[in-house]
């Protein structure tokens, strides 16, 4: 864009760097603790092993650090939870010395343990006062409008509906009530999915998509309410409500308090479809279906922002 007047910003502060490890080996130690609960799908072992074979082996250790190894083994032995498999391969990143090797040559899915790599990298890279700033830029300003309004995502995972509402308020406060084109810029991240992401078919929020612009954890909350009388249509409430979500209502209001409501979501391109079947008793107040992941995180965030602007009287062509 050629102009950036009246930029509205929402700032989110990263946690201060209070957990900086004294030794990089302890970053790897975190991976050991999490790996205790990892389950290894048999069908995936060959592919993971083939990829692991291409990684250069660490330099041979001149001497093992026995006290550290004993300490790490004690932590492994005392770790809580049901230990399905204990795999550990700890290397001193400075010297290449092997500190600990417990079945370290066996392939395994790191699963959620992989998040620790990202967390450790962020803690070591960003200063304590670093901020992720989601910007709204206006170009081609006119008396009460803008030729283009753009919201630019920077990967803030904590962005909420309230935050987007605050940005919409700042657009109105800048005197913009008409927008020719609304641009949703979430190009900081690519569209690649991690290996194995599609191997599990679930709409659970722990597998929600990640995007440079996302809101509400890339998830929606669903609640079902009965009609006023038996046989009436039900009401499906989706939060956040926006055009990125389509409700397919195949349910009805039944007698009493009994509920056979079933709710599932499914992707339809960028859209998320919410399919509701069964009956809900007329005497029930609400049946909550919890939170579900959406098909496209950036599309949801953009549609939520558009809805919030329209709610505040901003006309978008």
C-alpha positions in Angstrom: 0.0 0.0 0.0 1.1 3.5 -0.6 -0.5 5.0 2.5 -0.6 3.9 6.1 -2.6 6.6 7.9 -4.6 6.0 11.1 -3.1 2.7 11.8 -4.9 0.8 14.6 -2.8 -1.6 16.5 -3.4 -4.4 19.0 -0.4 -5.3 21.0 0.3 -8.5 22.7 3.3 -8.9 25.0 5.4 -12.1 24.9 6.3 -13.5 28.4 9.5 -12.1 29.9 12.6 -14.2 29.4 12.7 -15.6 33.0 13.2 -19.2 32.0 16.4 -18.8 30.0 18.3 -22.1 30.5 21.8 -21.9 31.9 22.9 -24.7 29.6 21.4 -25.6 26.3 21.4 -29.3 27.3 18.4 -28.5 29.6 16.3 -27.4 26.7 16.8 -30.9 25.3 15.9 -32.3 28.8 12.4 -30.8 28.4 12.0 -32.9 25.3 12.8 -36.1 27.3 10.2 -35.4 29.9 7.5 -34.9 27.3 8.6 -37.9 25.3 7.7 -40.3 28.1 4.0 -40.2 27.0 4.6 -40.6 23.3 2.9 -43.4 21.5 4.5 -44.7 18.3 2.1 -45.8 15.5 3.6 -48.8 13.9 2.6 -47.8 10.4 4.6 -44.6 10.7 7.9 -45.9 12.1 9.5 -46.6 8.7 8.9 -43.2 7.3 10.2 -41.5 10.4 13.2 -43.8 10.5 14.0 -43.0 6.9 13.9 -39.3 7.6 16.0 -39.7 10.7 18.6 -41.6 8.7 19.3 -38.5 6.6 20.2 -36.4 9.7 24.0 -36.3 10.3 25.1 -38.1 13.5 26.5 -36.0 16.3 30.3 -35.9 16.8 31.6 -38.8 18.8 31.8 -38.0 22.5 35.3 -37.7 23.9 34.0 -38.3 27.4 30.6 -38.8 28.9 29.4 -36.5 31.6 28.5 -39.1 34.2 27.0 -36.8 36.8 24.7 -35.2 34.3 23.7 -38.6 32.9 22.9 -39.9 36.4 20.8 -36.8 37.1 18.8 -37.2 33.8 18.2 -40.9 34.5 16.9 -40.0 37.9 14.4 -37.5 36.4 13.3 -40.0 33.8 12.7 -42.6 36.6 10.7 -40.1 38.7 8.6 -38.6 35.9 4.8 -38.9 36.5 2.4 -40.6 34.2 2.2 -43.9 32.5 5.4 -44.5 30.7 4.6 -46.2 27.4 8.1 -45.7 26.1 11.1 -43.9 27.5 13.3 -42.6 24.7 16.1 -40.1 25.3 19.1 -39.0 23.3 20.8 -35.9 24.8 23.7 -34.2 23.1 25.8 -31.2 24.3 25.2 -28.7 21.5 28.6 -27.1 22.1 30.9 -30.1 22.1 28.7 -32.8 20.4 29.3 -35.1 23.4 26.5 -37.6 24.0 25.2 -37.0 27.6 22.5 -39.6 27.6 21.4 -42.4 25.3 18.3 -44.4 26.3 17.1 -46.3 23.2 17.9 -43.2 21.3 18.0 -44.9 17.9 14.3 -45.9 18.0 12.0 -43.8 15.7 9.1 -42.0 17.4 6.5 -39.3 16.7 7.4 -36.3 18.9 3.7 -35.3 19.0 3.1 -32.3 21.3 6.7 -32.5 22.5 7.7 -30.7 19.3 6.1 -27.5 20.7 9.1 -27.3 23.1 11.4 -26.7 20.1 9.4 -23.6 19.1 9.0 -22.4 22.7 12.8 -22.8 23.4 13.6 -20.9 20.1 11.2 -18.1 21.0 12.6 -17.7 24.5 16.2 -17.6 23.2 15.4 -15.3 20.2 13.0 -12.6 21.4 13.8 -10.0 24.1 11.4 -9.8 27.1 9.8 -6.7 25.7 9.1 -8.0 22.2 5.6 -7.5 21.0 3.5 -9.1 18.2 1.5 -6.2 16.7 -1.5 -6.9 14.6 -2.0 -3.9 12.4 -4.9 -2.3 10.5 -3.9 0.0 7.6 -6.0 2.4 5.6 -5.1 3.4 2.0 -6.7 5.9 -0.4 -8.4 7.9 2.4 -11.5 9.9 1.5 -13.7 12.1 3.6 -15.4 9.3 5.5 -13.9 6.2 3.9 -10.9 4.3 2.5 -10.2 2.7 -0.8 -8.6 -0.2 1.0 -8.6 -1.3 4.6 -6.1 -4.1 5.5 -5.7 -6.2 8.6 -2.2 -7.7 8.8 -1.5 -10.7 10.9 1.8 -11.4 12.5 1.2 -14.8 14.2 -0.3 -13.7 17.5 -1.8 -16.9 18.9 -3.7 -15.1 21.6 -5.8 -12.8 19.5 -9.4 -12.7 20.8 -12.7 -11.5 19.5 -12.4 -8.7 22.0 -9.1 -7.7 20.5 -10.5 -7.6 17.0 -13.4 -5.6 18.3 -10.9 -3.0 19.7 -9.3 -2.8 16.3 -12.7 -2.2 14.7 -13.4 0.5 17.3 -10.2 2.3 16.2 -11.2 2.2 12.6 -14.5 3.9 13.5 -12.6 6.4 15.7 -10.4 7.3 12.7 -13.5 8.5 10.9 -13.7 5.6 8.5 -17.3 4.5 7.8 -17.0 3.2 4.2 -14.5 0.8 2.8 -14.2 -0.2 -0.9 -12.0 -3.3 -0.3 -11.2 -5.1 2.9 -7.9 -7.1 2.6 -7.1 -9.9 5.0 -3.3 -10.4 5.0 -2.2 -13.6 6.6 0.7 -14.3 4.3 3.4 -14.2 6.9 2.9 -18.0 7.4 2.8 -20.5 4.5 0.0 -23.0 3.9 2.1 -26.1 4.6 0.8 -28.7 7.1 3.1 -30.6 9.4 3.8 -34.3 8.5 1.1 -36.6 9.6 -1.4 -33.8 10.3 -4.1 -35.4 8.2 -3.6 -38.9 9.5 -6.1 -38.3 12.3 -9.7 -37.3 11.3 -11.0 -35.2 14.2 -12.5 -31.7 14.7 -11.0 -31.4 18.2 -9.5 -28.0 19.0 -6.1 -29.4 19.9 -5.7 -29.9 16.1 -6.8 -26.4 15.2 -5.0 -24.8 12.2 -2.3 -22.2 12.8 -2.2 -19.0 10.8 -0.5 -15.6 10.8 -3.9 -14.2 11.5 -6.2 -16.3 13.8 -8.8 -15.6 16.4 -10.3 -17.5 19.3 -7.7 -20.3 19.0 -9.0 -21.0 15.5 -12.1 -22.6 17.0 -15.8 -22.0 17.4 -18.1 -22.7 20.4 -21.5 -24.4 19.6 -24.7 -24.4 21.6 -28.1 -25.9 20.7 -31.4 -24.5 22.1 -34.9 -26.1 21.6 -37.8 -24.3 19.9 -40.8 -23.0 21.9 -43.0 -26.1 21.1 -42.5 -29.7 20.2 -41.8 -30.1 16.5 -40.3 -26.5 16.2 -37.0 -25.9 14.6 -34.0 -25.6 17.0 -31.6 -22.7 17.4 -27.9 -23.3 16.8 -25.6 -20.6 18.3 -22.1 -20.4 17.0 -19.4 -18.1 18.6 -17.9 -16.2 17.0 -20.7 -15.8 14.6 -19.6 -14.9 11.0 -20.0 -16.0 7.4 -17.1 -18.4 7.6 -19.3 -20.9 9.4 -22.4 -22.5 7.8 -24.9 -24.3 10.0 -26.7 -27.4 8.5 -29.7 -27.9 10.8 -31.3 -31.4 10.6 -32.6 -31.5 14.2 -35.9 -30.7 15.8 -37.5 -30.0 19.2 -38.8 -33.2 21.0 -40.8 -33.8 24.1 -39.6 -33.5 27.7 -35.9 -33.1 28.6 -34.4 -35.9 26.6 -31.7 -35.0 24.0 -30.3 -37.0 21.2 -28.5 -34.1 19.7 -25.3 -34.8 17.7 -23.0 -32.1 16.5 -20.0 -32.5 14.2 -18.1 -30.1 12.0 -16.5 -30.6 8.6 -14.4 -28.5 6.2 -16.1 -27.2 3.0 -13.2 -25.5 1.3 -12.4 -22.4 3.5 -15.8 -22.7 5.1 -16.6 -24.7 8.3 -19.9 -26.6 8.2 -21.7 -27.4 11.5 -24.0 -30.4 11.0 -26.6 -30.8 13.8 -28.9 -33.9 13.9 -31.3 -35.5 16.4 -33.8 -34.0 18.8 -33.6 -31.7 21.9 -36.4 -31.8 24.5 -38.6 -28.7 24.7 -38.0 -28.5 28.4 -34.2 -28.3 28.0 -32.6 -24.8 28.1 -29.5 -25.6 26.1 -27.2 -28.4 25.0 -23.5 -27.3 24.7 -21.5 -29.0 22.1 -18.1 -27.5 23.2 -15.5 -26.0 21.0 -14.5 -27.4 17.6 -11.6 -26.5 15.2 -12.3 -24.6 12.0 -11.3 -25.4 8.5 -9.3 -22.2 7.7 -7.9 -20.0 10.5 -7.2 -16.9 8.4 -10.6 -17.0 6.7 -12.4 -17.2 10.1 -10.4 -14.3 11.5 -11.0 -12.2 8.4 -14.8 -12.9 8.4 -15.0 -12.1 12.2 -13.2 -8.8 11.7 -15.6 -8.0 8.7 -18.6 -8.8 10.9 -17.3 -6.6 13.7 -16.8 -3.7 11.3 -20.3 -4.0 9.9 -21.7 -4.3 13.4 -20.2 -0.9 14.1 -21.8 0.7 11.0 -18.8 0.5 8.6 -20.1 -0.2 5.0 -17.8 -2.6 3.1 -18.2 -2.8 -0.7 
